[in-house]
Amino acid sequence: MVKAMSNIHIPGVLDDLLTKHYGWLSPTGDVFPCKMYDHISVLKDIFTDQEISNEIIAAEEEIKELVNEQFEYMEANPDDHPEWHRVNMGEETIRMNTYIKVSQYAYANGWARIGIVPKKYIEFEGSREFKNSIFKHGSEVAEMLNLSYKFNLT
């Protein structure tokens, strides 16, 4: 039986990673590029665990609700100072709490977070429990990008 190649051999995947600088490395060596602060959204459609998908969707809805409440308040109270800092702090809290939960789930299932320092190195962050897979696939990605690499495994 022949193992299917990971998506890193598909034209454009690694270019997208170089452009966005961030992403995820799956346990099978697939790369899922994302923009800074968008690590969670990219996983929403990948993870099959409904609890995790629901967690991401609920966070997105909660953020939308915060923003909508502020707009409604501003319309009802046009003379008041807008409280956007309250919305920003709430959004950051929601995103951070969701990121922690989802990334812990990802790490516990063999995924590694990717970060690139352009023209210098690529870093992979994941669980020490999956170090062989992360080393194998991460070093392959780094080699294809002609970057040195670092691993941060906990």
C-alpha positions as CSV (number, residue, x, y, z in Angstrom):
1,M,0.0,0.0,0.0
2,V,1.4,3.4,-1.0
3,K,1.0,6.3,1.4
4,A,-0.6,9.4,-0.1
5,M,1.7,12.4,-0.2
6,S,0.9,15.3,2.1
7,N,-0.4,18.5,0.7
8,I,3.0,20.2,0.9
9,H,3.6,18.9,-2.6
10,I,0.5,20.7,-4.0
11,P,1.6,23.8,-5.8
12,G,0.8,27.0,-3.8
13,V,0.5,25.5,-0.3
14,L,4.0,26.4,0.8
15,D,3.9,29.7,-1.1
16,D,0.8,30.5,0.9
17,L,2.6,29.5,4.1
18,L,5.5,31.8,3.2
19,T,3.0,34.7,2.5
20,K,1.0,34.2,5.7
21,H,3.9,33.2,8.0
22,Y,1.7,31.1,10.3
23,G,-0.2,27.8,10.2
24,W,-0.6,24.3,11.4
25,L,1.2,21.1,10.7
26,S,-1.0,18.0,10.9
27,P,0.2,14.7,12.3
28,T,0.3,13.4,8.7
29,G,2.5,16.2,7.4
30,D,-0.2,18.4,5.8
31,V,0.2,22.2,6.2
32,F,-2.7,24.6,6.8
33,P,-1.5,28.2,6.4
34,C,-3.2,31.0,8.2
35,K,-2.7,34.7,9.0
36,M,-1.5,36.0,12.3
37,Y,-4.3,35.7,14.9
38,D,-6.3,33.3,12.7
39,H,-4.9,30.0,13.9
40,I,-8.3,28.9,15.3
41,S,-10.5,29.8,12.3
42,V,-8.5,27.5,10.0
43,L,-9.1,24.5,12.3
44,K,-12.9,25.0,12.4
45,D,-13.4,23.1,9.2
46,I,-10.6,20.6,9.7
47,F,-11.3,19.1,13.1
48,T,-14.1,16.6,13.1
49,D,-14.6,16.8,16.9
50,Q,-18.0,18.6,17.1
51,E,-17.3,20.0,20.5
52,I,-14.2,21.8,19.3
53,S,-15.9,23.1,16.1
54,N,-18.8,24.3,18.2
55,E,-16.4,26.1,20.6
56,I,-14.9,28.0,17.7
57,I,-18.3,28.9,16.2
58,A,-19.6,30.0,19.6
59,A,-16.6,32.3,20.1
60,E,-17.1,33.9,16.7
61,E,-20.8,34.4,17.5
62,E,-20.0,35.9,20.9
63,I,-17.6,38.4,19.3
64,K,-20.2,39.4,16.7
65,E,-22.7,39.9,19.5
66,L,-20.2,42.2,21.4
67,V,-19.7,44.3,18.3
68,N,-23.5,44.5,17.6
69,E,-24.3,45.5,21.1
70,Q,-21.8,48.4,20.9
71,F,-23.3,49.6,17.6
72,E,-26.8,49.4,19.1
73,Y,-25.7,51.3,22.2
74,M,-24.1,54.0,20.0
75,E,-27.3,54.4,18.0
76,A,-29.4,54.7,21.1
77,N,-26.9,57.0,22.9
78,P,-25.3,59.2,20.2
79,D,-23.9,61.7,22.8
80,D,-22.1,59.1,24.8
81,H,-18.4,58.3,24.3
82,P,-18.1,54.9,22.4
83,E,-16.9,52.1,24.6
84,W,-14.9,50.3,21.9
85,H,-12.1,49.5,24.4
86,R,-14.7,47.3,26.3
87,V,-15.4,45.5,23.0
88,N,-11.7,45.1,22.2
89,M,-10.9,43.7,25.6
90,G,-13.9,41.3,25.4
91,E,-12.9,40.1,22.0
92,E,-9.3,39.5,23.1
93,T,-10.4,37.5,26.1
94,I,-12.8,35.4,24.0
95,R,-10.1,34.8,21.3
96,M,-7.4,33.9,23.9
97,N,-9.7,31.5,25.9
98,T,-10.7,29.8,22.6
99,Y,-7.1,29.7,21.4
100,I,-5.9,28.0,24.6
101,K,-8.6,25.3,24.5
102,V,-8.4,24.6,20.7
103,S,-4.6,24.6,20.6
104,Q,-4.4,22.3,23.6
105,Y,-6.7,19.9,21.7
106,A,-4.6,20.2,18.6
107,Y,-1.3,19.6,20.4
108,A,-2.9,16.6,22.2
109,N,-3.8,15.1,18.8
110,G,-0.3,15.5,17.2
111,W,-0.7,18.9,15.6
112,A,2.0,21.6,15.6
113,R,1.6,25.3,15.3
114,I,3.9,26.9,12.6
115,G,5.5,30.3,12.8
116,I,7.9,31.7,10.2
117,V,10.5,34.5,10.7
118,P,10.9,35.5,7.1
119,K,14.2,34.5,5.4
120,K,15.5,33.1,8.8
121,Y,13.7,30.1,10.2
122,I,10.5,28.2,10.7
123,E,9.4,27.2,14.2
124,F,7.1,24.3,15.1
125,E,5.3,24.2,18.5
126,G,3.6,21.1,19.7
127,S,3.5,18.3,22.2
128,R,6.7,16.3,23.1
129,E,4.5,13.2,22.9
130,F,4.5,13.5,19.1
131,K,8.1,14.7,18.6
132,N,9.0,12.0,16.0
133,S,6.1,13.0,13.7
134,I,6.7,16.7,14.2
135,F,10.5,16.4,13.6
136,K,9.9,14.3,10.5
137,H,7.3,16.4,8.9
138,G,8.5,19.8,10.2
139,S,12.1,19.2,8.9
140,E,10.7,18.2,5.5
141,V,8.7,21.5,5.3
142,A,11.7,23.5,6.4
143,E,13.9,21.8,3.8
144,M,11.4,22.5,1.0
145,L,11.3,26.2,2.1
146,N,15.1,26.4,2.4
147,L,14.7,27.6,6.0
148,S,16.5,26.5,9.2
149,Y,14.1,25.2,11.8
150,K,13.4,25.1,15.5
151,F,11.1,22.9,17.6
152,N,9.4,24.1,20.8
153,L,7.9,20.9,22.3
154,T,6.3,20.8,25.7
